[in-house]
Amino acid sequence: MKFFIDTADVQEIRSLAATGLVDGVTTNPTLAAKTGRPLFDIIAEICEIVDGPVSAEVLATEAPAMVREANVLRTIAENVAIKLPLTFEGLRACRILADDGAKVNMTLCFSATQAILAAKAGAAFVSPFVGRLDDIGEDGMGLVDEIVRIYNAYPRFETEVLVASVRNPGHVLQAALLGADIVTLPPKILRQLVCHPLTDAGLAAFLADAKKAGLVIPGAGT
């Protein structure tokens, strides 16, 4: 499974990318607005930090304008992926851009039928928003299960399932168990994945015993 980071905070991305755990980044207008910086500058800096796909979202709602905006965003770096809304206009733009060699992330997916259309339009990624479905009493991970099973039934579909709107470590675990290709998660959630009280307790005990016995590793410094 690949991990994308869902943020436009360059310092967070730089810190987490240094761990080797980050395979890509997703951004959106809301995340970009929080930085107070020009969108172009943010995307360019992120692309310098991360080698994998960096999703940059268009602002237009009609296909011709989406394509024009996408082509501008594509000039930033080779690893820019274009994020389009899963509407008919978005699907039209997706087909045009995919045929031109662009990687497209179809976002705001809330049904399996939408995911089928995204695959047929040539999207590189489809982003089911699991948290937002959970918020309204629907089954976000159930949607992921449906999409994964449909895509596996049709080998010609090359679209990767990118689980988005991740709210907790449980979403990540469920996505992995269901066979999703990617999860995009806020930095906070990625850090939570490593946390377990028994790990902390075990490490504290080991260090206490080592200190009591005066154990050192020669030549390693202090």
FITORMAR-269288 format. One record per residue (C-alpha): residue number from 1; y, z, x. Coordinates in nm, 4 decimals. Each point is the difference from the previous one (the first is absolute). Layout:
! residues N
atom num NUM | y Y | z Z | x X
...
//
This chain:
! residues 222
atom num 1 | y 0.0000 | z 0.0000 | x 0.0000
atom num 2 | y 0.3517 | z -0.0825 | x 0.1174
atom num 3 | y 0.2930 | z 0.2399 | x -0.0332
atom num 4 | y 0.3482 | z -0.1290 | x -0.0761
atom num 5 | y 0.2981 | z 0.2363 | x -0.0053
atom num 6 | y 0.2194 | z -0.0156 | x -0.3092
atom num 7 | y 0.3472 | z 0.0745 | x 0.1331
atom num 8 | y 0.3140 | z -0.1564 | x 0.1460
atom num 9 | y 0.0623 | z 0.3026 | x 0.2255
atom num 10 | y -0.0187 | z -0.1538 | x 0.3466
atom num 11 | y -0.0382 | z 0.3342 | x 0.1795
atom num 12 | y -0.2979 | z 0.0944 | x -0.2162
atom num 13 | y -0.1581 | z -0.3394 | x 0.0615
atom num 14 | y 0.0552 | z 0.0259 | x 0.3754
atom num 15 | y -0.1551 | z 0.3468 | x 0.0098
atom num 16 | y -0.3080 | z -0.0919 | x -0.2018
atom num 17 | y -0.0497 | z -0.3397 | x 0.1660
atom num 18 | y -0.0359 | z 0.1803 | x 0.3333
atom num 19 | y -0.3230 | z 0.1575 | x -0.1310
atom num 20 | y -0.1686 | z -0.3383 | x -0.0376
atom num 21 | y -0.0745 | z 0.0722 | x -0.3665
atom num 22 | y 0.2534 | z -0.2385 | x -0.1532
atom num 23 | y -0.1097 | z -0.3547 | x -0.0830
atom num 24 | y 0.3104 | z -0.1104 | x -0.1896
atom num 25 | y 0.3040 | z 0.1087 | x -0.2015
atom num 26 | y 0.1151 | z -0.0502 | x -0.3568
atom num 27 | y 0.3610 | z 0.0330 | x -0.1085
atom num 28 | y 0.1871 | z -0.0568 | x -0.3250
atom num 29 | y 0.3667 | z -0.0051 | x -0.1064
atom num 30 | y -0.0079 | z 0.3687 | x -0.0978
atom num 31 | y -0.1322 | z 0.1085 | x 0.3405
atom num 32 | y 0.2428 | z -0.2290 | x 0.1813
atom num 33 | y 0.2972 | z 0.1310 | x -0.1998
atom num 34 | y -0.0786 | z 0.3561 | x 0.1073
atom num 35 | y 0.0646 | z -0.0890 | x 0.3641
atom num 36 | y 0.3570 | z -0.1214 | x -0.0594
atom num 37 | y -0.0630 | z -0.2874 | x 0.2427
atom num 38 | y -0.0006 | z -0.3788 | x -0.0502
atom num 39 | y -0.3405 | z -0.1257 | x -0.1134
atom num 40 | y -0.0187 | z -0.2652 | x 0.2721
atom num 41 | y 0.0537 | z 0.2566 | x 0.2756
atom num 42 | y -0.2638 | z 0.2356 | x -0.1399
atom num 43 | y -0.2682 | z -0.2666 | x -0.0291
atom num 44 | y 0.0744 | z -0.1395 | x 0.3459
atom num 45 | y -0.0326 | z 0.3418 | x 0.1632
atom num 46 | y -0.3219 | z 0.0816 | x -0.1855
atom num 47 | y -0.1498 | z -0.3333 | x 0.1068
atom num 48 | y 0.0698 | z 0.0884 | x 0.3624
atom num 49 | y -0.1910 | z 0.3277 | x -0.0373
atom num 50 | y -0.3001 | z -0.1177 | x -0.2029
atom num 51 | y -0.2094 | z -0.3080 | x 0.0789
atom num 52 | y -0.1639 | z -0.0154 | x -0.3445
atom num 53 | y 0.1484 | z -0.1275 | x -0.3261
atom num 54 | y 0.3376 | z 0.1397 | x -0.1040
atom num 55 | y 0.0688 | z -0.0576 | x -0.3698
atom num 56 | y 0.3583 | z -0.0921 | x -0.0850
atom num 57 | y 0.0850 | z -0.0432 | x -0.3671
atom num 58 | y 0.2142 | z -0.2717 | x -0.1535
atom num 59 | y 0.2760 | z 0.0951 | x -0.2418
atom num 60 | y 0.0042 | z -0.3140 | x -0.2167
atom num 61 | y -0.1956 | z -0.0310 | x -0.3250
atom num 62 | y -0.0332 | z -0.3794 | x -0.0320
atom num 63 | y -0.2431 | z -0.1974 | x 0.2147
atom num 64 | y 0.2421 | z -0.2407 | x 0.1759
atom num 65 | y 0.2279 | z 0.2880 | x 0.1034
atom num 66 | y -0.3009 | z 0.2112 | x 0.1019
atom num 67 | y -0.1157 | z -0.2769 | x 0.2306
atom num 68 | y 0.3447 | z -0.0381 | x 0.1543
atom num 69 | y 0.0274 | z 0.3745 | x 0.0637
atom num 70 | y -0.3542 | z 0.0102 | x 0.1344
atom num 71 | y 0.0708 | z -0.2757 | x 0.2480
atom num 72 | y 0.2987 | z 0.1948 | x 0.1291
atom num 73 | y -0.2103 | z 0.3145 | x 0.0379
atom num 74 | y -0.2698 | z -0.1979 | x 0.1822
atom num 75 | y 0.2473 | z -0.0841 | x 0.2753
atom num 76 | y 0.0144 | z 0.3673 | x 0.1025
atom num 77 | y -0.3439 | z 0.0085 | x 0.1633
atom num 78 | y -0.3410 | z -0.1638 | x -0.0195
atom num 79 | y -0.1627 | z 0.3122 | x -0.1457
atom num 80 | y 0.2266 | z 0.0190 | x -0.3062
atom num 81 | y -0.1986 | z -0.0100 | x -0.3242
atom num 82 | y 0.1920 | z -0.0965 | x -0.3113
atom num 83 | y -0.0175 | z 0.2440 | x -0.2897
atom num 84 | y 0.0246 | z -0.1563 | x -0.3462
atom num 85 | y -0.0225 | z 0.1561 | x -0.3470
atom num 86 | y -0.3081 | z -0.0851 | x -0.2031
atom num 87 | y 0.1767 | z -0.2131 | x -0.2592
atom num 88 | y -0.0434 | z -0.3681 | x -0.0856
atom num 89 | y 0.3026 | z -0.0801 | x 0.2152
atom num 90 | y -0.1464 | z 0.2095 | x 0.2793
atom num 91 | y -0.3318 | z -0.1838 | x -0.0262
atom num 92 | y 0.1788 | z -0.3364 | x 0.0150
atom num 93 | y 0.1815 | z 0.1092 | x 0.3134
atom num 94 | y -0.3202 | z 0.1402 | x 0.1466
atom num 95 | y -0.1766 | z -0.3342 | x -0.0256
atom num 96 | y 0.2877 | z -0.1821 | x 0.1693
atom num 97 | y 0.0284 | z 0.2537 | x 0.2799
atom num 98 | y -0.3753 | z 0.0335 | x 0.0554
atom num 99 | y -0.0317 | z -0.3782 | x 0.0276
atom num 100 | y 0.2711 | z 0.0165 | x 0.2669
atom num 101 | y -0.1974 | z 0.2548 | x 0.2025
atom num 102 | y 0.1766 | z 0.3197 | x -0.1074
atom num 103 | y -0.1834 | z 0.3255 | x -0.0624
atom num 104 | y 0.0898 | z 0.1225 | x -0.3464
atom num 105 | y -0.0415 | z 0.3511 | x -0.1404
atom num 106 | y -0.0030 | z -0.0088 | x -0.3801
atom num 107 | y 0.1383 | z 0.3370 | x -0.1029
atom num 108 | y 0.0215 | z 0.2011 | x -0.3228
atom num 109 | y -0.3558 | z -0.0823 | x -0.1034
atom num 110 | y -0.1150 | z 0.2017 | x -0.3003
atom num 111 | y -0.2977 | z -0.1973 | x -0.1317
atom num 112 | y -0.3091 | z -0.1758 | x 0.1291
atom num 113 | y 0.1058 | z -0.3231 | x -0.1694
atom num 114 | y 0.3236 | z 0.0065 | x 0.1980
atom num 115 | y -0.2073 | z 0.0414 | x 0.3165
atom num 116 | y -0.2105 | z -0.3037 | x -0.0884
atom num 117 | y 0.3164 | z -0.2095 | x -0.0353
atom num 118 | y 0.1321 | z 0.1295 | x 0.3330
atom num 119 | y -0.3184 | z -0.1107 | x 0.1747
atom num 120 | y 0.0108 | z -0.3417 | x -0.1656
atom num 121 | y 0.3637 | z -0.0381 | x 0.1102
atom num 122 | y -0.1015 | z 0.0525 | x 0.3625
atom num 123 | y 0.1334 | z 0.3510 | x 0.0592
atom num 124 | y -0.1044 | z 0.1668 | x 0.3249
atom num 125 | y 0.0264 | z 0.3428 | x -0.1646
atom num 126 | y 0.0118 | z 0.1437 | x -0.3505
atom num 127 | y 0.1478 | z 0.3465 | x -0.0506
atom num 128 | y -0.1361 | z 0.2038 | x -0.2925
atom num 129 | y 0.2314 | z 0.2967 | x -0.0617
atom num 130 | y -0.2466 | z 0.2825 | x -0.0612
atom num 131 | y 0.2442 | z 0.2928 | x -0.0182
atom num 132 | y 0.2200 | z -0.1612 | x -0.2615
atom num 133 | y -0.3027 | z -0.0696 | x -0.2188
atom num 134 | y -0.1143 | z 0.3608 | x 0.0362
atom num 135 | y 0.3491 | z 0.1117 | x -0.1030
atom num 136 | y -0.0392 | z -0.1602 | x -0.3422
atom num 137 | y -0.3534 | z 0.1264 | x -0.0563
atom num 138 | y -0.1859 | z -0.3115 | x 0.1140
atom num 139 | y -0.2615 | z -0.0207 | x 0.2760
atom num 140 | y 0.1602 | z -0.1373 | x 0.3153
atom num 141 | y -0.3143 | z 0.0119 | x 0.2112
atom num 142 | y -0.1965 | z -0.1536 | x -0.2865
atom num 143 | y 0.2242 | z -0.3041 | x 0.0403
atom num 144 | y -0.0758 | z -0.0130 | x 0.3728
atom num 145 | y -0.3716 | z 0.0107 | x -0.0804
atom num 146 | y 0.0363 | z -0.2926 | x -0.2406
atom num 147 | y 0.1952 | z -0.2120 | x 0.2468
atom num 148 | y -0.2388 | z 0.0662 | x 0.2888
atom num 149 | y -0.3023 | z -0.0893 | x -0.2146
atom num 150 | y 0.1639 | z -0.3192 | x -0.1281
atom num 151 | y 0.1058 | z -0.1143 | x 0.3454
atom num 152 | y -0.3467 | z 0.0727 | x 0.1410
atom num 153 | y -0.1509 | z -0.2151 | x -0.2750
atom num 154 | y 0.2087 | z -0.2986 | x 0.1092
atom num 155 | y -0.0275 | z -0.0558 | x 0.3783
atom num 156 | y 0.2672 | z -0.2714 | x -0.0144
atom num 157 | y 0.2554 | z 0.2673 | x -0.0852
atom num 158 | y 0.1430 | z 0.1030 | x 0.3372
atom num 159 | y 0.2661 | z 0.2369 | x -0.1334
atom num 160 | y -0.0197 | z 0.3528 | x 0.1422
atom num 161 | y 0.0279 | z 0.3013 | x -0.2306
atom num 162 | y 0.2968 | z 0.2088 | x 0.1193
atom num 163 | y 0.0020 | z 0.3307 | x -0.1876
atom num 164 | y 0.3602 | z 0.1119 | x -0.0593
atom num 165 | y 0.1878 | z 0.2838 | x -0.1701
atom num 166 | y -0.2298 | z 0.2441 | x 0.1782
atom num 167 | y 0.0850 | z 0.3583 | x -0.0926
atom num 168 | y -0.2588 | z 0.2141 | x 0.1793
atom num 169 | y -0.2888 | z -0.0060 | x 0.2518
atom num 170 | y -0.2449 | z -0.0269 | x -0.2912
atom num 171 | y 0.1355 | z -0.3450 | x -0.0799
atom num 172 | y -0.0722 | z -0.1073 | x 0.3580
atom num 173 | y -0.3564 | z 0.1320 | x -0.0131
atom num 174 | y -0.0688 | z -0.1659 | x -0.3346
atom num 175 | y 0.1422 | z -0.3301 | x 0.1235
atom num 176 | y -0.2296 | z 0.0125 | x 0.3024
atom num 177 | y -0.3057 | z 0.0815 | x -0.2127
atom num 178 | y 0.0788 | z -0.2925 | x -0.2295
atom num 179 | y 0.0289 | z -0.2419 | x 0.2917
atom num 180 | y 0.3712 | z -0.0777 | x -0.0149
atom num 181 | y 0.1217 | z -0.1879 | x 0.3064
atom num 182 | y 0.3257 | z 0.1879 | x 0.0557
atom num 183 | y 0.1935 | z 0.3026 | x -0.1167
atom num 184 | y 0.3742 | z 0.0271 | x 0.0448
atom num 185 | y 0.1111 | z 0.3586 | x 0.0029
atom num 186 | y 0.3117 | z 0.2068 | x 0.0663
atom num 187 | y 0.0132 | z 0.1632 | x 0.3457
atom num 188 | y -0.0466 | z 0.3433 | x -0.1594
atom num 189 | y -0.3325 | z -0.1011 | x -0.1535
atom num 190 | y -0.1279 | z -0.1508 | x 0.3241
atom num 191 | y 0.0688 | z 0.3276 | x 0.1782
atom num 192 | y -0.1751 | z 0.1936 | x -0.2758
atom num 193 | y -0.3222 | z -0.1935 | x 0.0595
atom num 194 | y -0.0640 | z 0.1891 | x 0.3238
atom num 195 | y 0.0576 | z 0.3464 | x -0.1460
atom num 196 | y -0.2878 | z 0.2369 | x -0.0737
atom num 197 | y 0.0114 | z 0.3818 | x 0.0143
atom num 198 | y -0.3383 | z 0.0208 | x 0.1751
atom num 199 | y 0.1252 | z -0.2277 | x 0.2776
atom num 200 | y 0.3022 | z 0.2270 | x 0.0515
atom num 201 | y -0.2126 | z 0.3153 | x -0.0092
atom num 202 | y -0.2584 | z -0.1430 | x 0.2368
atom num 203 | y 0.2599 | z -0.1121 | x 0.2510
atom num 204 | y 0.1728 | z 0.3400 | x -0.0092
atom num 205 | y -0.3334 | z 0.1733 | x 0.0708
atom num 206 | y -0.0860 | z -0.2323 | x 0.2882
atom num 207 | y 0.3411 | z 0.0485 | x 0.1614
atom num 208 | y -0.0160 | z 0.3788 | x -0.0407
atom num 209 | y -0.3432 | z 0.0138 | x 0.1638
atom num 210 | y 0.1134 | z -0.2247 | x 0.2858
atom num 211 | y 0.3060 | z 0.2180 | x 0.0644
atom num 212 | y -0.2093 | z 0.3209 | x -0.0081
atom num 213 | y -0.2443 | z -0.1485 | x 0.2530
atom num 214 | y 0.2787 | z -0.1362 | x 0.2214
atom num 215 | y -0.1314 | z -0.3561 | x -0.0265
atom num 216 | y 0.2097 | z -0.2788 | x 0.1533
atom num 217 | y -0.0447 | z -0.3677 | x 0.0781
atom num 218 | y 0.0896 | z -0.0346 | x 0.3714
atom num 219 | y 0.2541 | z -0.2683 | x 0.0882
atom num 220 | y 0.1158 | z -0.0567 | x -0.3563
atom num 221 | y 0.3203 | z 0.2041 | x 0.0369
atom num 222 | y 0.1237 | z 0.2600 | x -0.2452
//
